[in-house]
Amino acid sequence: MPLDVHIRPRAVVLGLPKSGKSTLATEICEQTGAIHLEIAGIIERYVDHDCAAAEKLRTNLKKEGRGIEDQSLVRLIVKRLQCRDVLANGWVLEDFPKTRQQAALLARHGVTPANVFHMRIPAAEVFRRTESEKDEVFSANRTILSSRMRNQETHMPQVLALYQRLYNSLCEIDGMKSKWYVNERAMSAIQANVEAKQRFARNYFFVQSEPSDSVTCEVADLNCDRVLLKASLS
């Protein structure tokens, strides 16, 4: 395989609250060396920087109490993905994108995860897992939690459909199964993608250097936009 081809994990973990997103993201990072990225951590990393963009961010968040626009948030994510540690080790982004618009914005900025893991658990299980926190943790408050879940039920199917239709990168995982099953399912999908990219790079290299009808470039498990791939190679 060409020596300048470096393949690192690029994954997104989505799902309802308490579905096991953080546990899976942490496990993937421990096994692959990828960087675990969370939106709160990304925002905190840049909010105190001494620049005009950071000042605007501080004003929105701390002084006016407003949220961050999708465009600004995606730009922060892209900037984090360009950091040396992420480039060297790959990344696992937890609980983002939440809407189709956010997913499309990421794609326009060149951010397309190779693997999208969706942790599936029933709504009743979410309430069961947060029962002990409902009077103490704000996010577990029944009114707040119900609102978050309704919002996800509205937007998440569109996000998942986009990644499946355009990139074939969606991997549905039963969050009610054991952690060993969940980890094995996710790691198998990541390994299949990495190996597919290695095969493609090797075969494409040989096709270019020694044209032959016997060498083909397989696209199975590449989890990419096949229309764009075909156009770029033709």
matplotlib code that plots the C-alpha trace (Angstrom):
import matplotlib.pyplot as plt

x = [0.0, 1.3, 3.2, 1.5, -1.9, -2.9, -6.3, -7.7, -11.2, -13.8, -17.0, -20.1, -22.2, -25.8, -28.8, -31.3, -30.1, -28.7, -28.5, -24.8, -23.3, -20.5, -19.6, -19.3, -17.4, -15.0, -14.5, -13.8, -11.2, -9.5, -9.2, -8.2, -6.4, -8.9, -9.8, -13.2, -14.9, -17.9, -19.6, -19.3, -15.6, -15.0, -16.8, -14.9, -11.7, -12.2, -14.4, -11.5, -9.2, -8.0, -9.5, -12.5, -14.3, -13.9, -15.1, -18.3, -18.7, -18.3, -20.8, -23.4, -22.9, -22.0, -23.4, -26.6, -27.3, -27.8, -26.9, -24.4, -25.6, -25.1, -22.7, -20.5, -20.7, -19.7, -16.7, -15.6, -15.8, -13.9, -11.2, -10.9, -10.7, -7.7, -5.7, -2.6, -3.8, -7.0, -5.2, -2.8, -5.2, -8.7, -11.9, -15.1, -17.7, -20.5, -24.1, -23.6, -25.1, -28.6, -30.4, -30.2, -29.1, -26.1, -25.2, -25.3, -23.2, -20.6, -20.5, -20.1, -17.1, -15.6, -16.6, -18.2, -17.8, -16.8, -19.0, -22.3, -23.4, -27.0, -27.6, -31.3, -33.2, -37.0, -38.2, -39.4, -35.9, -34.6, -37.0, -36.1, -32.4, -32.9, -35.4, -32.9, -31.8, -35.1, -35.2, -31.5, -30.2, -31.7, -31.4, -33.3, -36.2, -39.3, -40.4, -37.0, -36.2, -39.5, -38.9, -35.4, -36.7, -39.5, -37.0, -34.8, -37.7, -38.4, -34.9, -32.9, -34.6, -33.6, -30.0, -29.8, -31.4, -28.9, -25.9, -27.4, -28.6, -25.5, -22.7, -24.1, -22.3, -25.1, -24.7, -27.7, -26.9, -29.3, -28.5, -30.3, -27.7, -24.5, -21.6, -19.5, -22.0, -22.2, -18.4, -17.9, -20.5, -19.0, -15.4, -16.3, -17.8, -14.8, -12.4, -14.3, -14.2, -10.4, -9.7, -11.9, -9.9, -6.6, -7.7, -9.0, -5.8, -3.7, -5.7, -6.0, -2.2, -1.6, -4.2, -2.4, 1.1, 0.3, -3.0, -4.7, -8.2, -7.5, -7.2, -10.4, -11.1, -13.9, -16.1, -17.8, -17.6, -15.9, -18.9, -18.4, -20.4, -20.1, -21.3, -18.6, -16.0, -16.8, -16.7, -13.3, -11.8, -13.2]
y = [0.0, 3.6, 4.8, 8.2, 6.8, 7.3, 6.0, 7.0, 6.5, 9.1, 8.3, 9.9, 8.4, 9.4, 8.4, 9.3, 10.5, 7.7, 5.4, 4.7, 7.2, 8.4, 4.8, 3.7, 6.8, 6.3, 2.6, 3.3, 5.9, 3.6, 0.8, 3.0, 5.9, 8.3, 11.6, 11.8, 15.1, 16.6, 19.8, 21.3, 20.6, 22.1, 25.3, 25.6, 25.1, 28.2, 30.5, 32.0, 32.5, 36.1, 36.8, 38.5, 35.3, 34.2, 37.6, 37.2, 33.7, 35.0, 37.7, 35.3, 32.7, 34.6, 38.1, 37.6, 34.0, 33.0, 29.7, 29.3, 29.4, 26.2, 27.9, 29.1, 25.7, 23.8, 26.2, 25.4, 21.7, 22.0, 24.0, 21.3, 18.6, 20.4, 20.2, 18.0, 15.4, 14.8, 14.6, 12.1, 9.9, 10.3, 11.3, 10.2, 13.0, 12.4, 13.6, 15.7, 16.5, 16.8, 18.0, 17.4, 21.0, 20.5, 17.3, 19.1, 21.9, 19.5, 17.9, 21.2, 21.8, 18.4, 16.6, 13.3, 10.5, 7.1, 5.5, 6.7, 4.7, 5.1, 3.7, 2.6, 2.3, 2.6, 5.9, 4.1, 3.0, 6.6, 7.5, 4.4, 5.2, 8.8, 8.0, 8.5, 11.9, 13.5, 15.7, 16.6, 16.9, 19.6, 17.5, 14.6, 16.8, 15.1, 18.2, 19.0, 15.4, 14.9, 18.1, 16.8, 13.5, 15.0, 17.1, 14.1, 12.1, 14.9, 15.5, 12.3, 10.2, 12.9, 12.8, 9.1, 8.9, 11.4, 9.4, 6.1, 7.3, 9.4, 7.5, 4.1, 4.8, 4.1, 1.3, 0.8, -0.7, -2.1, -0.2, -2.8, -5.4, -6.0, -3.6, -6.3, -6.7, -3.0, -2.6, -5.6, -4.3, -0.8, -2.0, -4.5, -1.7, 0.6, -2.3, -3.1, 0.5, 0.9, -2.4, -1.3, 2.0, 0.1, -2.3, 0.6, 2.6, -0.5, -1.5, 2.1, 2.4, -0.7, 0.2, 3.5, 2.1, -1.1, -0.9, -4.3, -5.7, -8.1, -5.4, -3.7, -1.1, -2.3, 0.3, -2.0, -0.6, 2.6, 4.5, 7.5, 9.4, 6.9, 9.4, 11.9, 9.2, 8.0, 11.6, 12.2, 9.1, 9.4]
z = [0.0, -0.7, 2.3, 2.3, 3.0, 6.6, 7.7, 11.1, 12.7, 11.9, 13.8, 15.2, 18.1, 18.3, 20.3, 23.0, 26.5, 28.6, 25.6, 26.1, 23.7, 26.1, 27.1, 23.5, 22.4, 25.3, 24.5, 20.8, 21.7, 24.2, 21.6, 18.6, 20.1, 18.5, 20.2, 22.0, 21.0, 22.8, 21.8, 25.3, 25.4, 21.9, 22.9, 26.2, 24.3, 22.2, 24.2, 26.2, 23.2, 22.6, 19.2, 17.7, 17.0, 20.6, 21.9, 19.8, 21.2, 24.8, 24.2, 22.9, 25.6, 28.8, 28.4, 26.3, 27.2, 23.6, 22.0, 19.1, 15.6, 13.6, 11.2, 14.1, 15.9, 12.8, 12.2, 15.8, 15.1, 11.9, 13.6, 16.3, 13.7, 12.2, 15.4, 15.4, 17.9, 15.9, 12.6, 14.0, 15.8, 14.3, 16.1, 17.6, 17.9, 20.4, 20.1, 17.0, 14.5, 16.0, 12.8, 9.1, 8.6, 10.9, 9.1, 5.8, 7.1, 8.3, 4.9, 3.1, 5.3, 4.3, 7.5, 6.7, 9.4, 8.1, 10.7, 12.2, 15.2, 16.4, 19.9, 20.0, 23.3, 24.0, 25.4, 28.5, 29.2, 29.1, 31.9, 33.8, 33.6, 34.8, 37.5, 40.4, 38.9, 38.1, 41.1, 41.2, 37.6, 35.4, 32.2, 33.9, 34.9, 33.3, 31.4, 30.1, 29.2, 27.4, 25.4, 24.4, 23.4, 21.2, 19.5, 18.8, 17.5, 15.0, 13.7, 14.3, 11.5, 9.0, 10.1, 10.0, 6.6, 5.2, 6.3, 5.2, 1.8, 0.8, 2.5, 3.6, 6.9, 9.4, 12.0, 14.2, 17.6, 20.2, 23.3, 25.4, 24.6, 26.7, 26.5, 25.0, 22.1, 21.6, 21.5, 19.2, 16.8, 16.6, 16.4, 13.7, 11.6, 12.1, 11.2, 8.1, 7.0, 7.6, 5.8, 2.9, 2.5, 2.7, 0.0, -2.2, -1.8, -2.6, -5.6, -6.9, -6.6, -8.6, -11.2, -11.8, -11.9, -13.7, -15.6, -15.7, -16.1, -13.3, -10.6, -9.5, -6.8, -4.5, -2.9, -0.4, 3.2, 2.1, 3.5, 1.2, -1.5, -4.4, -7.0, -5.9, -5.7, -9.3, -10.6, -8.9, -10.4, -13.9]

ax = plt.figure().add_subplot(projection="3d")
ax.plot(x, y, z, "-o")
ax.set_aspect("equal")
plt.show()
